[in-house]
């Protein structure tokens, strides 16, 4: 099945809820029907100042790696702490909305508007201002990075 692809701008309502775009919601609803589970997502604070949304199946694969880390190795323990401090789960309501935790919205500087980018296995949430700055500051890197990885 195709992943999340595309970009849309949506508003956050007064209760901090974000409407998941209809085309992404369809994918989530199909996944939840096949698994028999409520449409839930994992939301993670990314180091670049954005938020990432993962389906449970995708996050479960990432968590397998975390589970192999030792609590007795200081670096591995710190990585687990940093990852889990930056993670929460949210459920999609019947209208296709998720309530974003306030500290996550603050991390991403999301107030009223949000850009949702479909990035195959995840959705990336940006404040429009932050995304504009990131794109402006990195436009010259696109050709170099694309040449290196494609």
N, C-alpha and C positions, 0 to 999 in steps of 0.2 A: 504494500500500500504506500502511496506517495506520502511524503512528510508534510510538515507545515511549510508553505511557500507563500511569499507575498508580504506586503507591508500595508498597514492601516493605522489611522489615527482614531482614537476613541477618547471619550471623557470619563473621568472618575466621578461617580455620583457623591452626594453629600455624606454617605455612609462609608466611603472608601471602597466602593465596589466597582469593578471593571467588567464591562460586557466583553466576553470573548467573541471575536469576529465569527460570523455565521459559518464561513468556510472552514475555520479551525474547529468550531463547535461540532460540526458534522463528523469530523474525524474522531473527536473525543467521544461523541455519542456512539459511534460505531464500535469503538474500542470497549466502551463500558457495556454495550449490549453483548458483545462476544465474550466478555469476561464475567458478565453478570454483576459487576460492581458499580457503585455510584461513581460518577465522573469526578475524580479528584486529581489534583495536580500538586507537584512539589514546586515550591518557589524558593529560589536561592539568590542571595546577594552576590553579584559578580564583582570581581576586583576592579573592573573598569567603570563601576558606578551604575551599571544596569541591573536588571533583575532577569532571571531565567526561569521559565516554567517548563517542567518536565512531566510527562505522563508517568504513572507509577511503574509501568513495565520498563521504561527507559531508565528511570532513577534506580530501579532494582539492579540493573546491570552495573551502574556506577557504584552502588553500595557494596556489591560483591568485592570490589577492590578495597573499599574502606574496611571491610570486615577482615581482610587479611593483615591489616596493620596491627602492630603490637602496642599494647598499652604500656609496655615496659621500655620501649624505645622512645626517648624524649621527642625526637623529630616526628615520629609517626603518631605519637599521642597528640602532639601539637597540631598536626595536620587534621586529625579527627576532630579536635576541639574547634578549630577554625571552620571546618566544613559544617559541622552540626550547629554551630552558633549562627551560621549564615543560612540555615535551612528551616523551612516550615512547610506544612501541608495546608491546602485550602480545598474546599469542596465547591463545585459548581452548583448553583441553585437551578431551579426549573426554568428560570429566564435566561440562563447561560451566563450568570455573573459569578465572579469570585470576589471575596473580600480580602484585600491586600492588608497585611499587618502594617500598622503605622510606622514602626521603625524601618520596615523594608521600603516604604514609600519615601521616608526621609533619606535613607541611604541612596536612593536613585533620584532624589530631588523631584519626585513626581508629585504634582499638586492637583491640577485639574485635567490636564491633557496628557496622553501617553501614546507613544508610537509603539506598535506591536509588529515585530519583524518575525516572520516565519523562517526558522533556520533548520529545516528538515526535522530533526528529532526534538527540537525545543522551540519555544517562543521566547524572544528577547524583548523586554520592555525597557523603553528609554523615555526620559523626559524629552520633549521636542528640542529644547534648548541644548541639553547635553549632547544629544545625537548630532545636532547641527555642528556643534563645536568639534566633536570627535571626527566627523566627516571632513570638515574644513582642514583640521590639523593633520589629517592623514591621506588626503586625496593624492598627494604625490607618491605615497607608498604603495598605492594599489598596483601599479604596473610592476614594480619590483617584487611585491609579494605574490602576485599572480604568476609571474615568470618563475619564481622559486618553487611554487607548489603545484603548478599545472603544466 
